[in-house]
């Protein structure tokens, strides 16, 4: 009996020992992770401390993790943007609330083919606050950088829907293409207009060459790295957002009404040589007419535009497979009447990542987009819709009287002013400007683009600790475009020539014509990288990368045009229906290849001392055999001073890092095969079209950067400062050869010239999340000095008569060049004393220009540099806040020290033709002492026809880009996670002295730019 008891006791003891050991070996911990507002945080990494045993929270913030024996029985919780926390579970449960970090140096930043912790970055790299991005209602994702990053200038080319965005990182570095390189999920591109705003997860700007050199020959103008949203583990998470907006033109100039117009032109007529002082001008006589209108052409042209946006996504997955599917639709009808300036875009994206094994994973990210644009002349270009709305005299109506002999139902618009019969034709006293409403009505320019963009990848970890990984990726960027422009003939016939080929046709688009083009571009990127990341002895951290990349690009285009269509309805707007005379067709194709090898290494000792070096070798088909390869090195170092022992007692400094870098990057953006001589053959005779240059090579940009990162008050306040010197050598220019020796041929590309940019950049961020009212302030400011240091010996300067600019040594790129305004001549004696030789016949009331060479006359020798189109100062100020369920944010953005040539001001206020003018001309000079800024009104040249500083205006501005207020409803009781309702305003006010329609325009010359619109938007975001 005792023996049985001993056996029973032994078995019980053994059972308890086994079960107790098993319980210890397989302790299961569960819990929930929330933020400071008690909202669940999905995707938080929960790791058993000092092990690889980890899991992540689901969409409800819940996690389950079984602890391993023999290791620390504590859990570490980490999440981007929040402070990492380590705690011991009490029993089998542990709930935790994470606090957001003001500036987490443990944040991972994508910096090119790999990622690094923020603390280890030694180049000049800036990340965009994606929370701020989500509260801006933008069409082009590139615009999200506006006002957000120091040293990054962003502006819309025009305000027309679908027109592009201009980005410059640290100034204009070359005389050619200055566009930045975008890298979206590892695939390079020069355009990101196809991206959906809600699909963007992160945006990182590589500003200096040390950060960008890893991209070699394409990185001279800066690199923007974009990663898109991935799927997350957990149940399906559905997000839907819809907003609608109204858009209005703003800051429009005040134009003369009919009465003021007749008064001004009457005075101009009397001030014109040859007209008798006591005679009645045609403008005075016109006051008795009954057919005069009083048209506000700007009011007739602009209307309230509309926009709407719908975005939806679903994501989820298991431990092994995560997925995301998103779609978006955006449509905007612009602020010009008749909806011929619309833009429409469809997006679809699918993302799948699968862990095939513990070491092997694959994934794909595919985006499809289709965009349609009704293109309207938006920058003063022909036919100049905006321009003619400002030129057109107000005495002309929009529509003809039905009794007018030139009236027709198909073309009811006024055109040439006041038809007076066959003998006299039209009244030329009101000039032959075009009716802008008619231009809009007959514009039919459709542009469509279908694009496929994305990649497929595979990644394998060779070692058990996953420190060595190999990744192979194939990226595609394929686009198909179709542009079709049917130019309908309209307007009044003003051709009395008996030999006219198309008698009785209107003067606009004579004859009607169709221009149609189709094109395709196919870019393929094949990238292979080997990445090793390891920590030794808890102090030595290394990150090595080796890679090879092959990029191939092929493009082709085909087009044709025909004229004189007998029938012009939509069913006949095809090439087959045009006349067989004056047929034009074209077809072309081109391709280039880029083969690259690159490597980088980063070393970090004890999180105090950091060093990084990179080298890339690029071989391009665009360059000749002697310069096929380019090599782009960089080196940078950093010192985390705050981690030194002597800083331990300096409690108010949380982080202090000093940085320094040097590097080189390239620019290969020139036409293909420029090193080759081009010839043509006709009738057996071969002619040279362009001489090649076998020595042509890359442009090389060298940058030196010194930076400081500072965090105080436990990183609530962070400050960043950089000083950079950026110099571009071997700039690609075109040189013409003497026609007397070679005939007239195309210009040859050569490497010559040098441009420098230098400046300071400062960024400041303050976050306060300690109370119910939480807020964040982000401010940045940057200076820039741009100079041309050298040009080719046979190219003393580069003139552009179209933009009135000259590029010359010692001046900024594309500086304005002309006469210098010196007031208004008040008396004949002043004219005589200033001009020994009055070759131009200047009179009192005319513009006085400075006689710079003192020869007593004003001519081309008195021209000088009169303006700088490169901004000297850029800045931004963003504020975001929340109080309980409410949130509020705004963004201010501006530039300072930038000039623009206001050609529109010249033609409406100073032209010698009877166009309409702004009301400011009512104060024009009308006798000695009446004005020293506005010349006399006349139909003679009063100096206003000269290119001069009169028309170079300060285009500095401060603009409220966005303001938004929102409220988040707690609707979990009905099965919805949350609903956010918001109202937003864009471009609500602008502070500027510029008299044009929009100071943000990027054109060197403003001929009448489609302005940025003021917008009011209401939206709803639902999380299911």
BAKOL-999519 format. One line per 3 residues: for each residue y, x, z of C-alpha. Coordinates in steps of 0.001 Angstrom, whole numbers, m for minus. Layout:
residues N
Y:X:Z; ...
END
This chain:
residues 1024
0:0:0; 2362:2795:918; 1374:4593:m2219
2264:1534:m4294; 5581:1256:m2429; 6355:4900:m3215
5503:4328:m6850; 7662:1175:m6905; 10560:2967:m5241
10255:5853:m7678; 10307:3474:m10603; 13366:1674:m9211
15140:5001:m8652; 14201:6168:m12120; 15429:2873:m13598
18739:3102:m11757; 19152:6725:m12774; 18456:5954:m16383
20642:2861:m16479; 23376:4631:m14553; 23305:7606:m16938
23218:5286:m19897; 26206:3397:m18564; 28096:6644:m18153
27041:7859:m21590; 28123:4716:m23334; 31138:3448:m21391
32810:884:m23575; 36544:385:m23232; 38469:m2501:m24740
42085:m3573:m24593; 45223:m4567:m26411; 48211:m2493:m27561
51654:m4090:m27858; 55232:m2971:m28415; 58115:m3309:m25983
58604:m6979:m27009; 54930:m7766:m26311; 54132:m8060:m30027
50726:m6669:m31089; 50672:m3295:m32857; 47990:m3043:m35568
46826:367:m36761; 47410:2267:m33495; 45071:5271:m33281
43075:5192:m30018; 41336:8523:m29393; 39223:9869:m26587
41331:12807:m25477; 40374:16222:m26956; 37612:14739:m29140
37241:13305:m32638; 35999:10024:m31152; 38557:7437:m32161
39223:3965:m33462; 42296:1889:m34327; 43666:m1483:m33317
43172:m4553:m35486; 45873:m6961:m36622; 45971:m8485:m33107
46429:m5085:m31468; 42891:m5159:m30016; 40620:m2108:m29905
37084:m1265:m28762; 35958:2338:m28162; 32739:3719:m26663
33411:6933:m24734; 31287:10034:m25206; 29733:11781:m22181
30784:15231:m21140; 34355:14848:m22402; 37614:13714:m20906
37393:10067:m19888; 40984:9354:m20949; 42453:7667:m23978
45393:8828:m26111; 47339:6177:m28030; 49431:7304:m31001
51474:5369:m33548; 54201:6511:m35932; 57610:5784:m34447
56282:5422:m30886; 55719:7868:m28042; 52101:9023:m27735
50610:8021:m24357; 47485:9204:m22494; 45938:7040:m19744
42656:6646:m17877; 40926:3278:m18271; 40282:1304:m15102
36743:88:m15563; 36123:m1127:m19093; 39587:m2450:m19869
42970:m890:m20636; 45999:m2733:m22002; 49083:m723:m22870
52628:m1235:m24167; 53952:1618:m26311; 57603:2597:m26298
59356:3593:m29507; 60509:7174:m29844; 64047:7990:m30893
62872:10925:m32962; 59208:11791:m32938; 58436:15293:m34097
54789:14236:m34215; 55595:11910:m37097; 53759:12900:m40241
55947:13461:m43306; 54622:13692:m46869; 56177:16824:m48366
54275:17480:m51576; 50505:17377:m52206; 50036:17364:m48427
51692:16231:m45224; 53155:18012:m42219; 54304:17110:m38773
58043:16744:m38654; 58318:19597:m36156; 56777:22125:m38534
59088:21402:m41492; 61430:24300:m42183; 63030:23135:m45444
65740:20544:m45887; 63790:17290:m45893; 65099:13817:m45103
63208:10577:m44571; 64588:7098:m45128; 64414:4597:m42273
62101:1993:m43777; 63223:m595:m41227; 66709:m366:m42719
65257:m503:m46240; 63524:m3802:m45534; 66895:m5336:m44707
68550:m4516:m48013; 68012:m6862:m50938; 67799:m4467:m53871
66317:m4684:m57355; 65723:m962:m57932; 64030:894:m55067
66089:3983:m55903; 69139:2140:m54594; 67572:2187:m51120
68773:5781:m50782; 72417:4741:m51097; 74306:5716:m47966
71105:6681:m46134; 70714:10437:m46682; 73363:13148:m46444
73887:14960:m49725; 72313:12241:m51870; 74737:10398:m54161
73479:7034:m55410; 75350:4555:m57591; 74524:1761:m60005
75367:2657:m63595; 76841:m832:m63962; 76496:m4141:m62156
74525:m5733:m64999; 71039:m6916:m63991; 68406:m4411:m65044
70788:m1511:m65706; 69768:1789:m64141; 70594:3737:m61001
72099:7220:m60937; 70931:9635:m58222; 72254:13131:m57671
70863:15389:m54950; 73333:18093:m53971; 75536:17701:m57013
75362:18233:m60759; 73240:21314:m61275; 73091:21513:m65056
74951:20519:m68207; 71933:18578:m69432; 69585:16183:m67647
70305:15964:m63885; 67786:13223:m63061; 65640:13666:m59963
61844:13785:m59991; 60037:10918:m58268; 56475:11350:m57064
54827:8013:m56286; 51478:8360:m54534; 51099:11778:m56141
52030:10678:m59685; 55291:12123:m61102; 57805:9936:m62930
61504:9857:m63803; 61930:6120:m63249; 60859:3830:m60391
62456:576:m61515; 58955:m923:m61766; 58363:m662:m58003
58426:m3652:m55693; 60583:m3096:m52618; 58013:m4491:m50168
55351:m2092:m51507; 57188:1030:m50329; 55863:2585:m47130
57915:5789:m46984; 60567:7694:m48927; 61118:11416:m48397
63851:13441:m50081; 63148:17139:m50720; 66665:18496:m50990
66374:22274:m51014; 64288:24518:m53227; 62056:25605:m50341
60841:22032:m50022; 60808:21262:m53746; 59541:24528:m55231
55970:23256:m54974; 56906:21017:m57952; 58135:23992:m59948
59733:23426:m63316; 60646:19787:m62631; 62235:20112:m59185
65631:21695:m59860; 67458:18391:m59372; 65591:17405:m56221
62433:15451:m55496; 61926:12012:m53955; 58401:11408:m52660
57339:7786:m52279; 54167:6484:m50692; 53168:2863:m51009
51622:555:m48426; 47864:818:m47877; 45366:m1658:m46562
44617:m1740:m42821; 41473:m2319:m40856; 41107:m5840:m39513
41139:m9438:m40590; 43131:m10433:m43616; 46849:m10149:m42951
49059:m12204:m45285; 52781:m11692:m45795; 54993:m13917:m47932
58724:m13515:m48497; 61143:m15549:m50565; 64880:m15258:m50952
67506:m16751:m53215; 71033:m15552:m53793; 74344:m16331:m55421
76428:m13621:m57083; 80133:m13563:m57873; 82538:m11169:m59540
85062:m9665:m57173; 88120:m7398:m57189; 89153:m8696:m60613
92610:m7657:m61834; 95410:m10191:m62150; 96199:m10651:m65829
99264:m12128:m67505; 99283:m15855:m68101; 100626:m17295:m71358
104248:m17502:m70209; 104230:m13971:m68789; 102479:m12659:m71883
105139:m14068:m74213; 107885:m12678:m71976; 106357:m9193:m71931
105687:m9089:m75671; 109162:m10389:m76428; 110623:m7490:m74450
108276:m5048:m76211; 109349:m6421:m79608; 113025:m5897:m78794
112301:m2354:m77523; 110549:m1459:m80787; 112469:617:m83305
113571:m1351:m86353; 113873:m4720:m84625; 117406:m6043:m84198
118530:m6612:m80640; 119954:m10081:m81384; 117010:m11271:m83502
114523:m13864:m82288; 111123:m12302:m81788; 107968:m14083:m82985
106944:m14346:m79333; 110086:m16189:m78393; 109670:m18424:m81438
106070:m19129:m80469; 107177:m20907:m77286; 107962:m23979:m79377
104388:m24187:m80684; 102086:m26904:m79419; 98832:m25095:m80203
99229:m22320:m77624; 96655:m22124:m74858; 96893:m20646:m71382
93478:m19069:m71035; 92300:m17034:m68067; 89689:m15058:m69980
88168:m13471:m66868; 87714:m16916:m65346; 86115:m18118:m68586
83796:m15097:m68768; 82506:m14886:m65212; 80475:m17512:m63419
78291:m17667:m60318; 75097:m15739:m60971; 71781:m16555:m59336
68808:m14536:m58171; 65469:m15278:m56603; 62625:m13158:m55341
59079:m13945:m54274; 56769:m11342:m52779; 53285:m11838:m51344
50629:m9472:m50066; 47289:m9583:m48332; 45582:m6643:m46661
42667:m6020:m44377; 39297:m4337:m44261; 36590:m2762:m42181
35976:734:m40878; 34636:1678:m44290; 36826:m207:m46771
40489:m1178:m46583; 42281:m3135:m49261; 45717:m4424:m50188
46795:m6755:m52970; 50441:m7534:m53562; 52479:m9322:m56174
56142:m9912:m56757; 58487:m11830:m59004; 62212:m11193:m59312
64732:m12947:m61521; 68486:m12621:m61782; 70943:m14376:m64049
74077:m12266:m64086; 77683:m13234:m63493; 78557:m13600:m67198
78357:m17091:m68689; 75491:m18464:m70789; 72685:m16470:m69144
72560:m13762:m71784; 72637:m11038:m69116; 69445:m11847:m67231
66693:m9674:m65816; 63151:m10664:m64898; 60311:m8597:m63447
56687:m9264:m62526; 54692:m6888:m60308; 51055:m6652:m59315
49481:m3921:m57207; 46003:m3347:m55847; 45045:m633:m53409
41513:99:m52206; 40366:2978:m49979; 36706:3414:m49112
34968:5782:m46695; 31742:6373:m48601; 30519:8662:m45824
32125:10209:m42780; 33363:13053:m45011; 33718:11492:m48438
36257:8849:m49375; 37577:7438:m52610; 40423:5163:m53509
42583:3709:m56207; 46120:2473:m56386; 47059:559:m59529
50380:m1076:m60343; 51155:m3356:m63263; 54677:m4460:m64087
56388:m6416:m66821; 60167:m6464:m67134; 62460:m8411:m69459
66167:m7801:m69885; 68723:m9749:m71877; 70936:m6796:m72642
74676:m7371:m72765; 77228:m4651:m73486; 77987:m3617:m69917
79976:m385:m69994; 82702:m1076:m72525; 80325:m248:m75345
80393:m2209:m78602; 80803:m5147:m78800; 82573:m4777:m75450
82274:m8156:m73756; 84149:m7136:m70598; 86678:m5104:m72562
87654:m7976:m74856; 87990:m10382:m71922; 90795:m8166:m70675
92359:m7561:m74104; 92343:m11097:m75479; 95814:m12738:m75366
95942:m15783:m73052; 97726:m17869:m75714; 94418:m18115:m77593
91946:m20763:m76514; 88209:m20395:m76139; 87391:m23083:m78707
89040:m24141:m81958; 90531:m27534:m82523; 88137:m29585:m84608
90969:m30098:m87129; 91170:m26339:m87739; 89942:m25693:m91320
87850:m22781:m90045; 86065:m24898:m87402; 82301:m25430:m87569
79875:m26882:m85058; 77714:m23786:m85229; 80695:m21521:m84618
83362:m23406:m82659; 84935:m20340:m81051; 88388:m19008:m81795
88430:m15639:m83471; 91333:m14277:m85486; 94531:m15704:m84026
96179:m18738:m85543; 94929:m19270:m89082; 97982:m20075:m91252
96423:m20685:m94645; 95231:m18649:m97615; 98619:m17197:m98456
99473:m15778:m95078; 96081:m15401:m93481; 96162:m14864:m89726
99046:m14176:m87363; 98891:m10454:m86614; 101467:m10690:m83846
98630:m11482:m81454; 96243:m8731:m82589; 92657:m9044:m83741
90731:m8796:m80468; 87418:m10649:m80297; 86548:m13770:m78340
84339:m12533:m75459; 82704:m15946:m74998; 81690:m15916:m78668
80301:m12408:m78271; 78157:m13564:m75353; 77011:m16682:m77216
75843:m14752:m80258; 74318:m11803:m78377; 70534:m11804:m78725
69268:m8439:m77506; 65857:m8729:m75812; 64202:m5732:m74170
60696:m5816:m72741; 58620:m3175:m70958; 55028:m3355:m69791
53934:m529:m67515; 50726:626:m65894; 51146:3131:m63094
48768:4479:m60489; 45946:6808:m59669; 42336:7134:m58660
41215:9825:m56225; 38268:11276:m54370; 38452:13405:m51229
35723:15386:m49490; 35809:17202:m46159; 33573:20282:m46255
33467:21081:m42539; 32380:18930:m39634; 35864:19021:m38106
37323:17959:m41480; 39709:20897:m41501; 38919:21803:m45120
39354:19044:m47684; 39170:18919:m51443; 41035:16184:m53273
40916:15299:m56940; 43259:12744:m58449; 43949:11318:m61887
47295:9619:m62319; 48508:7466:m65190; 51961:6326:m66233
51687:4259:m69394; 54455:2088:m70757; 54918:m63:m73833
58390:m1168:m74871; 59646:m3721:m77381; 63344:m4079:m78177
64569:m6739:m80565; 68243:m7278:m81361; 69314:m9963:m83814
73040:m9670:m84557; 74213:m13061:m85757; 77141:m13172:m88131
80085:m15099:m86680; 83847:m15327:m86597; 86537:m15835:m89236
86418:m14134:m92610; 89389:m11794:m93020; 88256:m9944:m96149
90298:m10746:m99256; 88647:m8016:m101309; 87246:m9577:m104543
84470:m6969:m104522; 83305:m8002:m101036; 79494:m8139:m101006
79328:m10922:m98435; 82305:m13225:m99087; 82878:m16086:m96701
81013:m14386:m93872; 82628:m13899:m90496; 84017:m10478:m89692
81581:m9870:m86835; 78106:m8539:m87646; 78688:m8702:m91415
76053:m9376:m92615; 73650:m10620:m89939; 70931:m8090:m89166
67803:m7481:m87146; 66914:m4225:m85445; 63450:m4040:m83906
61703:m1124:m82202; 58407:m602:m80435; 57378:2436:m78457
54705:3740:m76161; 54633:6586:m73669; 51418:7850:m72089
51529:10348:m69233; 48386:11630:m67528; 48348:13819:m64423
45146:15537:m63275; 45553:17196:m59874; 43056:19135:m57743
43916:20526:m54321; 42111:22356:m51556; 43727:21953:m48142
42855:23763:m44909; 44413:22707:m41591; 43268:24219:m38321
44428:25008:m34796; 43148:28166:m33134; 43330:28810:m29389
45620:25781:m29099; 48580:27905:m30256; 47956:29068:m33799
48335:26268:m36338; 47788:26908:m40036; 48031:24712:m43119
47037:26262:m46457; 47087:24518:m49806; 45813:25632:m53214
46105:23448:m56271; 45966:23117:m60021; 47595:20438:m62105
47602:19417:m65744; 50174:17005:m67134; 50016:15701:m70674
52522:13370:m72260; 52414:11613:m75597; 55000:9242:m76991
55460:7436:m80252; 57903:4931:m81673; 58231:2798:m84739
61177:720:m85827; 62782:m1130:m88646; 65853:m3112:m89583
66924:m5536:m92267; 70117:m7380:m93162; 71359:m10602:m94668
68902:m13196:m93405; 69257:m16498:m95276; 68052:m18389:m92230
68880:m17121:m88782; 67132:m19532:m86418; 64658:m17981:m83973
61666:m18787:m86181; 63081:m16589:m88948; 64228:m13623:m86861
61517:m11307:m88173; 61789:m8359:m90521; 59927:m10119:m93332
62720:m12667:m93736; 65537:m10183:m94290; 66940:m8973:m97588
65072:m6281:m99503; 68266:m4260:m99909; 69411:m1739:m97284
65969:m1612:m95707; 65546:938:m92928; 62382:1966:m91123
61398:4867:m88925; 58475:6315:m87055; 58070:9329:m84801
55794:10901:m82240; 55940:13800:m79800; 53924:15349:m77019
54078:18075:m74430; 51722:19622:m71897; 52284:21301:m68565
49625:23447:m66882; 50310:24509:m63299; 48837:26493:m60440
50376:26373:m56983; 49829:27334:m53392; 51539:27019:m50047
50961:28215:m46525; 52465:27127:m43213; 52005:28953:m39918
53054:27599:m36543; 52761:29599:m33346; 52780:27597:m30134
55138:25006:m31684; 57920:27572:m31375; 57902:29670:m34524
57292:28282:m37998; 57016:29899:m41417; 56232:28436:m44833
55824:30057:m48239; 55058:28479:m51633; 54546:29651:m55187
54071:27635:m58339; 53352:28846:m61856; 54096:26451:m64718
53148:26861:m68331; 54928:24459:m70660; 54524:23668:m74347
58283:23154:m74558; 58960:26879:m74474; 58202:29749:m76800
55337:32244:m76564; 57455:34901:m74846; 58525:32537:m72049
55644:30130:m71788; 55238:30614:m68035; 57731:30210:m65221
57224:31219:m61573; 58913:29441:m58697; 58652:30944:m55194
60114:29844:m51877; 60092:30900:m48236; 61398:29247:m45095
61270:29732:m41343; 62116:27763:m38223; 62544:28400:m34524
62063:25606:m31986; 64448:27012:m29405; 63910:24076:m27049
60266:25082:m26509; 61196:28490:m25126; 60773:29077:m21407
64454:29883:m20942; 65299:26340:m22121; 63209:24507:m19522
66127:24039:m17167; 68385:22693:m19919; 67258:19122:m19378
69843:17441:m21569; 68527:19164:m24693; 65281:17561:m25792
64844:19438:m29070; 66689:22288:m30722; 65441:23847:m33942
67045:26387:m36258; 65968:26537:m39897; 66508:28847:m42836
65124:28749:m46366; 65309:30275:m49822; 63622:29088:m52970
63679:28583:m56700; 62911:25549:m58837; 63145:24867:m62549
64349:22407:m65154; 62506:21891:m68419; 64234:18684:m69506
65017:19559:m73106; 63555:18188:m76347; 60071:19329:m77314
59620:22331:m79612; 63196:23587:m79332; 61952:27144:m79762
60752:26370:m83285; 62758:26379:m86502; 62904:22984:m88164
62964:22639:m91938; 63101:19835:m94467; 61771:19702:m98012
63215:17749:m100902; 62358:18224:m104548; 60478:21402:m103756
63516:22940:m102018; 63125:23859:m98340; 66235:23680:m96164
66690:24801:m92581; 67574:21886:m90288; 67791:23933:m87101
67086:27547:m86263; 64671:27972:m83399; 64982:30313:m80438
61651:31869:m79389; 63289:33267:m76228; 64376:29894:m74821
63083:29404:m71259; 63496:27428:m68056; 66684:26768:m66226
66258:28239:m62762; 67927:26829:m59662; 68097:29065:m56597
68948:27562:m53232; 69690:29067:m49847; 69783:26695:m46892
70593:27043:m43199; 69958:24109:m40900; 69976:22915:m37308
68161:19971:m35703; 69271:18848:m32251; 68010:16094:m29969
69561:15190:m26624; 69214:12455:m23989; 65436:12379:m24436
65973:12235:m28183; 68059:9099:m28058; 70723:11065:m29877
69717:13345:m32731; 71897:15498:m34942; 71127:17422:m38127
73354:19920:m39916; 72774:21906:m43131; 74742:24356:m45205
73478:25103:m48699; 74297:27227:m51718; 72709:26038:m54942
73048:28081:m58120; 71576:27253:m61530; 71092:30123:m63994
70025:30231:m67641; 71458:26780:m68286; 70257:25387:m71609
73139:24971:m74057; 73375:24287:m77758; 75266:26735:m79963
76450:26043:m83487; 76229:28726:m86127; 79090:29360:m88614
78854:26870:m91474; 80156:29454:m93952; 77037:31556:m93498
74243:29033:m92874; 75670:25692:m93959; 75916:22655:m91721
72771:22566:m89555; 71807:21344:m86096; 72782:23382:m83073
70332:25880:m81558; 69275:25891:m77887; 69998:29031:m75877
69852:29984:m72203; 73382:30702:m71070; 75745:29647:m68337
75689:29205:m64630; 76671:26326:m62340; 76967:26404:m58553
77049:23714:m55869; 77620:24310:m52191; 78413:22183:m49196
77750:20952:m45682; 75568:18004:m44683; 75569:16242:m41328
73400:13443:m40007; 73661:11593:m36700; 71286:9049:m35207
71494:7201:m31901; 68908:4734:m30616; 69011:2647:m27470
65964:530:m26742; 66119:512:m22957; 67560:m2981:m22592
67242:m6438:m24094; 69928:m5525:m26614; 68424:m2784:m28741
70351:m964:m31430; 70250:1985:m33770; 73154:3844:m35389
72658:6178:m38337; 75593:8057:m39874; 75754:10825:m42449
78407:12753:m44325; 78233:15551:m46898; 80701:17784:m48704
80233:19258:m52172; 81978:21882:m54271; 80845:22026:m57897
81831:24886:m60220; 80921:26254:m63632; 80579:30022:m63177
79615:31106:m66687; 79094:29840:m70236; 77718:31432:m73367
79989:34087:m74897; 80512:32047:m78070; 81035:28823:m76089
84334:29284:m74278; 84357:25660:m73196; 82586:22396:m74002
84848:19548:m75062; 83941:15880:m75230; 86660:13892:m76961
84874:10631:m76215; 85199:11078:m72443; 88323:13305:m72475
86488:16015:m70545; 86185:19766:m70799; 83551:21950:m69162
84992:25392:m68545; 84472:28365:m66248; 86091:27894:m62854
86136:24095:m63026; 83698:21320:m62079; 81339:20089:m64800
82987:17576:m67168; 86481:17893:m65724; 89124:15651:m67252
91519:17508:m69547; 94889:16315:m70781; 98632:16171:m70232
100140:16070:m66763; 102307:13066:m65862; 105784:13954:m64602
107499:10583:m64289; 109568:8480:m66724; 112568:9674:m68736
115579:7811:m67298; 118422:8912:m69611; 118955:10586:m73008
120298:13641:m71178; 117020:13998:m69295; 115097:13895:m72561
117343:16557:m74086; 117193:18859:m71074; 113419:18687:m70876
112605:18898:m74581; 114231:21519:m76782; 112184:20185:m79681
111629:16445:m79497; 108990:16338:m82219; 107490:13111:m80882
110833:11289:m80692; 110716:10572:m76971; 113269:8032:m75673
114468:6969:m72225; 111736:4858:m70673; 108946:6935:m72208
106444:8919:m70171; 107545:12404:m69233; 104836:15081:m69332
105023:18537:m67823; 105895:21286:m70289; 103426:23794:m68900
104127:26610:m71359; 107920:26040:m71358; 108355:25869:m75133
110473:22726:m75001; 107930:20470:m76646; 104862:18495:m75587
101689:19189:m77539; 98061:20227:m77080; 99135:23543:m75550
100432:21684:m72483; 97061:20198:m71580; 95393:21170:m68320
92654:19972:m65993; 93649:16634:m64536; 90630:15291:m62646
87201:15898:m61131; 84385:13372:m61739; 82026:14968:m59162
82451:13445:m55652; 83621:15951:m53048; 82534:13822:m50095
79820:11185:m49649; 79043:9240:m46490; 77146:6314:m45036
77016:4368:m41786; 74109:2063:m40917; 73787:m124:m37841
70814:m2255:m36843; 70196:m4189:m33647; 68100:m6883:m32031
68437:m9182:m29036; 65353:m11148:m28161; 64525:m13001:m31395
67807:m12217:m33148; 68501:m9162:m35338; 71647:m7911:m37035
72325:m4984:m39356; 74890:m3650:m41799; 75428:m667:m44099
78729:931:m45086; 78747:3469:m47915; 81432:5411:m49682
82605:8438:m51628; 85807:10430:m51480; 87487:12920:m53763
86216:11610:m57089; 88251:10767:m60215; 87577:8538:m63197
89356:8114:m66518; 90456:4467:m66702; 90537:3923:m70452
90793:185:m69896; 94084:670:m68062; 95342:2666:m71019
94563:17:m73611; 95736:m3064:m71695; 98867:m1644:m70035
100000:1170:m72341; 98705:383:m75834; 101202:m245:m78643
99288:m3306:m79857; 99936:m6804:m78460; 96920:m7011:m76162
97056:m8769:m72831; 98057:m6722:m69769; 97873:m6764:m65996
100776:m8361:m64148; 101884:m4916:m62983; 103604:m4416:m66382
106230:m6967:m65308; 107726:m4072:m63330; 107859:m1714:m66315
110933:485:m66913; 113851:m1598:m68140; 116795:723:m67614
117704:3840:m65612; 116244:3746:m62113; 114056:660:m62613
110736:2530:m62592; 109422:6065:m62496; 105764:5115:m62947
105546:2461:m65697; 107118:3224:m69116; 109150:815:m71196
107411:m1998:m73034; 107312:m1286:m76753; 105107:m1435:m79827
106028:2217:m80488; 104274:5103:m78785; 105861:5503:m75349
103521:8309:m74334; 100800:5893:m73283; 98677:6835:m76274
98202:10385:m74995; 95261:11517:m72900; 96963:12211:m69599
96737:12089:m65836; 98343:8630:m65931; 94884:7224:m66554
92909:9505:m64251; 92614:7501:m61050; 91187:8182:m57635
87857:6318:m57650; 87143:6890:m53957; 85893:3801:m52165
84394:2380:m48994; 82044:m562:m49536; 80130:m2899:m47259
76865:m2672:m49153; 74829:m4987:m46977; 75077:m7143:m43866
72248:m9275:m42531; 71472:m11515:m39570; 68003:m12865:m38854
65965:m14855:m36353; 62217:m14553:m35766; 60392:m17700:m34675
57297:m17561:m32462; 54947:m20001:m34194; 51533:m18770:m33082
50656:m22273:m31892; 50397:m23443:m35491; 48355:m20420:m36592
51238:m18372:m37993; 51985:m14982:m36462; 55735:m15113:m37019
58436:m16466:m39296; 61765:m14719:m39893; 64757:m16525:m41349
67686:m14410:m42504; 71032:m14542:m44281; 72419:m11533:m46086
75608:m10519:m47854; 76088:m7656:m50311; 79230:m5920:m51540
81353:m8292:m49477; 84365:m6026:m49478; 85512:m2790:m51093
88397:m574:m50030; 89727:1429:m52989; 92864:2373:m54914
91036:2279:m58232; 92476:m360:m60584; 89380:m707:m62758
86736:m3376:m62227; 84388:m1216:m60177; 84923:2242:m58630
81147:2697:m58270; 80660:2917:m62032; 78996:6163:m63046
80544:6414:m66520; 82859:9363:m67116; 85202:6982:m68923
85710:3364:m67889; 86149:1181:m70963; 85446:m2057:m69129
82406:m1837:m66874; 80321:m4813:m65796; 81241:m4869:m62077
79047:m4930:m59009; 78855:m8512:m57768; 79371:m9964:m54328
76168:m11697:m53232; 75122:m14241:m50608; 71389:m14419:m49944
69162:m16591:m47768; 65523:m15713:m47206; 62340:m16486:m45329
59534:m14102:m44390; 56202:m15412:m43142; 53384:m13398:m41571
50083:m15307:m41530
END
